[in-house]
Amino acid sequence: MAGPEWIRWLLTAAFLATAGYHARRLAKAGRHPDYPDQDRAADVAQTVMSTGMAVMSSPIGGPLSPASWLTLFCLLTTCALVRARHDIAIPSAAMAYMLAASHHDAHHMSGPWAIHSPGLALPAIAWTLAGYFVLYALWTARRPARTPRLVMALGMTYMLVMAM
């Protein structure tokens, strides 16, 4: 991901905090049998997406290859679509798009996470997704209990725009 290093560190910290928030909710869910399954699925998805976004924005990268993350986000998107969870499907599909539409060669797809240059394929998709996340952020900002989702929406918008 392109952009100033300090913003990348700030995003990494924000995404890790968001992942921690959802992981904490999952830990609490184990002690509460009345915790709804759809909330559990959403927390798992949000934890995975937040962690993936932290790795994508981190200046030092991460231990998994982009191909591994791409597979994970494609599976997450498919599961969300089957369960009609568009609030999970759209962000996870956006993550899959960013990975698939980035410039990669075989070495980068199989090795540790690498920082790639901007220039997503099919930038109209990126602009559409960025617009969606801006609207989602505006809608979410009116609901104070949704701060982690606001962080994700704004972070995703920034990452899409910087990747183009």
ABEGO torsion letter per residue (X at the ends): XBEBAAAAAAAAAAAAAAAAAAAAAAAAAAABAABBAAAAAAAAAAAAAAAAAAAAABAAEBABBAAAAAAAAAAAAAAAAAAGBAAAAAAAAAAAAAAAABBBBAAAAABBBBBBBBGBBGAAAAAAAAAAAAAAAAAAAABAAAAAAAAAAAAAAAAAAAAX
